[in-house]
Amino acid sequence: MAEHPVFDIVVLGGGSGGYATALRASELGMSVALIEAEKLGGTCLHWGCIPTKALLHAAELADGARESEKYGVRSTFEGIDIEKVHTYKDGVVNRLYKGLQGLVKAHGVTYVEGYGKLVSADTVEVDGQPYQGKHVVLATGSYSRSLPGLEIGGRVMTSDQALTLDRVPQSVIILGGGVIGSEFASVWKSFGADVTIIEALPNLVPNEDPAISKAFERAFRKRGIRFSTGVRFQGVTQDDDGVHVTLEDGKTFDAEVMLVAVGRGPRTEGLGYGEQGITLDRGFVITNERLHTGVGNVYAVGDIVPGLQLAHRGFQQGIFVAEEIAGLKPAPIVESGIPRVTYSEPEVASVGLTEAKAKETYGEDQVQTLEYNLGGNGKSQILGTQGFVKLVRQKDGPVVGVHMIGARVGELIAEGQLVVNWEAYPEDVASLVHAHPTQNEALGEAFLALAGKPLHAHN
Ligand SMILES: Cc1cc2nc3c(=O)[nH]c(=O)nc-3n(C[C@H](O)[C@H](O)[C@H](O)COP(=O)(O)OP(=O)(O)OC[C@H]3O[C@@H](n4cnc5c(N)ncnc54)[C@H](O)[C@@H]3O)c2cc1C
């Protein structure tokens, strides 16, 4: 068997976290082996962020065709050609996939195809072949979880199957009203399905500020998306007619298919992590704030590390670990400073602390909030969207939270992210000019109002 050099870094898993580690490490002059069992790019590129956003774009066009009369544009919505939707979606994924393969190659990363296992603190084995690294980075990602006793198969599917479904179902039950469940609900409703969401917690998008969750529920209700909140799922049966769901309060729901979107579990089982002394908690890899596992020179990044399961968090953690290994002493990543977007119609975007979390952190009377309604924003009126921006600031201090709901607000979070992470005061940013008419102006107006000089605000 061929002898391999000892790499500076061996990365296990080529998703967002793993490939970002590899790219940044090679930029810093390190030799890297990147081991991937399936497809470079991982969940986000092939089964997550990108394909779902392509579906959401097609959904937006479908809504546009339906509603165009309102804007004086004659068109009729004739339906969804799902095969063409998939061709478009796969085309986007494939172009990005090719680009990523080119990037990894151009960086001189040694790409290893195969299933790896950690066999010692500095070695990953793939098909009997050892890859030794001065450092090892674990980045094996996550999988769609189910509930105990709830089997995936037939009409009961996860996002993996939903993304390649060969038809628009007549009706669908979605178990889970978090980000993934809400995005699929939005797509399917726009595509013409009858959609019901079942969420055990009291609200849809339950991790968001309650004001946002409430507005989101109102918007979904207005779109005709049905939902049940606050009651737990009990069981499901399936037959030729469809799926039959029962909740713990005895209520029943029927539909053609069911999507299980109850979260994602860490992909760490059987990979040798525990055997090498790495601490696991319900399968997640425990690290310190510098993403070190406490064993040898082993680090972990991405969805296997407890916290927000988001691709851009994985990228940033990958960059961080590469720089840490290179001795650049990067600043630890502040989890609350990571922006979060739900790309449904309407979109939800947030960064920093909710009002409740800010009060918990700074004290009940040490927090100020401000809501700016998109009703006062020209571009939002042109788009025909409703929603608001909610700012949370430490009293007489910096902005610590930005929360938004409305069409396209995901694109506005870039500014919110800068303001929160730079710990800017509303008074500092209020004088920075926003182009008119943009939706960005809504943020500018909110900063103006919070700085005590509202312009286009009614209260
Ligand atoms: C439907 C859906 C929509 C999403 N939308 C968004 C979004 O819009 N924005 C966002 O930020 N995030 C989104 N996410 C989350 C995002 O996809 C993940 O946070 C991100 O992919 C995590 O990156 P990762 O590198 O930790 O893991 P992954 O992307 O899961 O990559 C892990 C890789 O490791 C490989 N691997 C695992 N075990 C082994 C092994 N033993 N040997 C070799 N290779 C192995 C896997 O094949 C995989 O390619 C979405 C997820 C889903 C499911």
The ligand as an ORCA input file, in Angstrom:
! r2SCAN-3c Opt
* xyz 0 1
  C     -33.318     21.100      3.921
  C     -32.193     21.895      4.522
  C     -32.092     23.248      4.259
  C     -31.054     23.988      4.798
  N     -30.975     25.314      4.493
  C     -29.959     26.047      5.010
  C     -29.821     27.418      4.668
  O     -30.598     27.961      3.900
  N     -28.794     28.108      5.202
  C     -27.903     27.535      6.064
  O     -26.989     28.210      6.516
  N     -27.988     26.232      6.394
  C     -28.996     25.482      5.886
  N     -29.067     24.148      6.183
  C     -28.079     23.583      7.135
  C     -26.748     23.291      6.450
  O     -26.970     22.436      5.369
  C     -25.793     22.672      7.455
  O     -25.673     23.500      8.583
  C     -24.403     22.479      6.873
  O     -24.461     21.659      5.731
  C     -23.478     21.849      7.922
  O     -22.210     21.671      7.390
  P     -21.254     20.518      7.946
  O     -19.971     20.681      7.207
  O     -21.229     20.518      9.397
  O     -21.965     19.154      7.546
  P     -22.486     18.548      6.184
  O     -22.798     19.587      5.186
  O     -23.550     17.586      6.565
  O     -21.224     17.772      5.612
  C     -20.684     16.658      6.229
  C     -20.019     15.832      5.162
  O     -19.285     14.798      5.784
  C     -19.418     13.620      5.007
  N     -19.163     12.487      5.918
  C     -19.879     12.124      6.998
  N     -19.314     11.066      7.582
  C     -18.226     10.754      6.838
  C     -17.239      9.760      6.937
  N     -17.228      8.873      7.916
  N     -16.250      9.738      6.007
  C     -16.218     10.637      4.996
  N     -17.149     11.599      4.867
  C     -18.128     11.648      5.783
  C     -20.827     13.670      4.483
  O     -20.970     12.886      3.326
  C     -21.003     15.162      4.207
  O     -20.688     15.491      2.890
  C     -30.078     23.364      5.632
  C     -30.165     21.991      5.885
  C     -31.205     21.267      5.330
  C     -31.263     19.792      5.590
*
